[in-house]
């Protein structure tokens, strides 16, 4: 997780509910460049998407979820 994820109680998981693997994180990170490069439309997409996924989340098959404060970091 990141510092921002810790502060905001966020975690990235795969669409099947499993923890993120290294390959998933790599695909998500590289495709986020595309989301930002398209004038930020890929990131702003969450405002219109019923599942609240950005383009890079859709490409990588991930969700960003809120976790309780007591949730372990690793």
URSULMO-V691165 format. One record per residue. N is the residue number from 1. RES is the residue in one letter. SS is DSSP state (hx for helix, st for strand, lp for the rest). OMEGA is omega in whole degrees, -180 to 180 (* if undefined). NEAR is the number of other ideal C-beta (glycine too) atoms within 8 Angstrom. Layout:
n=N res=RES ss=SS omega=OMEGA near=NEAR
n=N res=RES ss=SS omega=OMEGA near=NEAR
This chain:
n=1 res=X ss=lp omega=-180 near=7
n=2 res=X ss=lp omega=177 near=5
n=3 res=X ss=hx omega=178 near=5
n=4 res=X ss=hx omega=178 near=7
n=5 res=X ss=hx omega=178 near=11
n=6 res=X ss=hx omega=-178 near=9
n=7 res=X ss=hx omega=-177 near=6
n=8 res=X ss=hx omega=-180 near=7
n=9 res=X ss=lp omega=-179 near=11
n=10 res=X ss=st omega=177 near=11
n=11 res=X ss=st omega=176 near=11
n=12 res=X ss=st omega=178 near=12
n=13 res=X ss=st omega=176 near=11
n=14 res=X ss=st omega=-176 near=12
n=15 res=X ss=lp omega=177 near=7
n=16 res=X ss=lp omega=177 near=4
n=17 res=X ss=lp omega=-180 near=5
n=18 res=X ss=lp omega=176 near=7
n=19 res=X ss=st omega=-180 near=5
n=20 res=X ss=lp omega=174 near=10
n=21 res=X ss=lp omega=-180 near=8
n=22 res=X ss=hx omega=-179 near=5
n=23 res=X ss=hx omega=177 near=6
n=24 res=X ss=hx omega=-180 near=12
n=25 res=X ss=hx omega=179 near=11
n=26 res=X ss=hx omega=179 near=8
n=27 res=X ss=hx omega=180 near=10
n=28 res=X ss=hx omega=-180 near=15
n=29 res=X ss=hx omega=-180 near=9
n=30 res=X ss=hx omega=180 near=8
n=31 res=X ss=hx omega=176 near=12
n=32 res=X ss=hx omega=175 near=12
n=33 res=X ss=hx omega=177 near=8
n=34 res=X ss=hx omega=-180 near=12
n=35 res=X ss=hx omega=179 near=15
n=36 res=X ss=hx omega=-177 near=9
n=37 res=X ss=hx omega=180 near=6
n=38 res=X ss=lp omega=180 near=9
n=39 res=X ss=lp omega=179 near=4
n=40 res=X ss=lp omega=-178 near=8
n=41 res=X ss=hx omega=179 near=9
n=42 res=X ss=hx omega=178 near=13
n=43 res=X ss=hx omega=180 near=11
n=44 res=X ss=hx omega=-180 near=7
n=45 res=X ss=hx omega=-178 near=12
n=46 res=X ss=hx omega=180 near=9
n=47 res=X ss=hx omega=-178 near=5
n=48 res=X ss=lp omega=-174 near=4
n=49 res=X ss=lp omega=-180 near=9
n=50 res=X ss=lp omega=179 near=3
n=51 res=X ss=lp omega=179 near=5
n=52 res=X ss=lp omega=177 near=7
n=53 res=X ss=lp omega=172 near=11
n=54 res=X ss=lp omega=-179 near=12
n=55 res=X ss=hx omega=-177 near=14
n=56 res=X ss=hx omega=174 near=13
n=57 res=X ss=hx omega=179 near=12
n=58 res=X ss=hx omega=-180 near=8
n=59 res=X ss=hx omega=-176 near=10
n=60 res=X ss=hx omega=-178 near=11
n=61 res=X ss=lp omega=-177 near=8
n=62 res=X ss=st omega=172 near=13
n=63 res=X ss=st omega=169 near=11
n=64 res=X ss=st omega=-177 near=8
n=65 res=X ss=st omega=175 near=8
n=66 res=X ss=st omega=179 near=6
n=67 res=X ss=lp omega=178 near=7
n=68 res=X ss=lp omega=180 near=5
n=69 res=X ss=lp omega=-177 near=4
n=70 res=X ss=lp omega=-179 near=3
n=71 res=X ss=lp omega=-179 near=8
n=72 res=X ss=lp omega=-178 near=3
n=73 res=X ss=lp omega=-177 near=5
n=74 res=X ss=lp omega=* near=2
